[in-house]
Amino acid sequence: MDIRDVARRAKVSTATVSRTVNQVPSVDAHLARRVWKAIEELGYYPNRQARALVSGRSRVFGLIVSEITNPFFPEIVHTFETLAVEQHYEILLTSTVHDPKRMELAVRRMIEARVDGVAILTFGMEDELLEHLRYRNVPLVFVDVGPRSPRVSNIRVDYGEGIRQAVQHLAALRHEKIGFVTGPPGLRSALARKSAFEASMAEIGLPAQPEYMVAGDHKLEGGKLALRKLSRLKDRPTAIICSNDMTAIGVMSEAFELGIRVPQDLSVIGFDDIRMAGFMIPPLTTIQMSQTELASLAFTALLKETKSSPSPEGTEYVLRTRLILRKSTNFPATSEPRSTTRRPASALPSRGSF
């Protein structure tokens, strides 16, 4: 079956079928409806390569993520793919797993497929990806690190607002010993979150004590190791903010092993608001960086670049963050709300005190 069969069924020319399938806007709406009806009745599937030759566009967007197994990314992929289907696009998905060789293969796949644009949502390795793609006149979307260049869009994440809300929330609960588990030291987004934490602590007049700041790896095990280090301190933090939710879940898991109660002995806050955060026991208070909104911004940016002339300095979008309150934070064990009667020291919990 080919477009001649569709043309006969719709009683139009093959040229009209071709222009309809390739989304040419000049096609008469009445004729286009007849063509799509015929396509549905016949079960015709247009040849993608042929469409690309006619239109000069593949109608494929590339999506590069860090790790598809990381719970942060499936929501991004799902939203991006849903929007692509709605706009009659396909997606070519690949993950780098932080491996330069995998990254090079990912770029090669994108170039060979002649994608119409690439969303690079890796939170790392962007420089290498940029060098491979920017000079091929392919529209690109980055997070935080996009250069001011034509056909490059940058989604700037406002890490500061959400982390500021988290620090102020803990201060309102009368926490003064607040720790922070960072992400990988070489990751720009992790460094931005750390800087936002230090600035927020300075704003409330508390030092970001070096001994309370531990490097993590944005994985469960990194969170577990971080809490082990902090638990060895003589003067331990009463609250911990983590650079991502996986780290926070690792902290909560290790707290359980050590007999430290969350939130009675230790308040914990994550960052990302992945789906499982709300199903933890207790549910995790976290800073939301909406994966749905991130994917929507990335897809919209690519679509806009394919339909309009490029801006000389690229385009910037802003992704806000905000604190989502759940049940993993409370007053420190040595402090209680002023509205309650303070218990004698002998009545305070002793096992697992943190």
Order of alpha helices (4+ residues) and beta strands (2+ residues): alpha-alpha-alpha-alpha-beta-alpha-beta-alpha-beta-alpha-beta-beta-alpha-beta-alpha-beta-alpha-beta-alpha-beta-beta-alpha-beta-beta
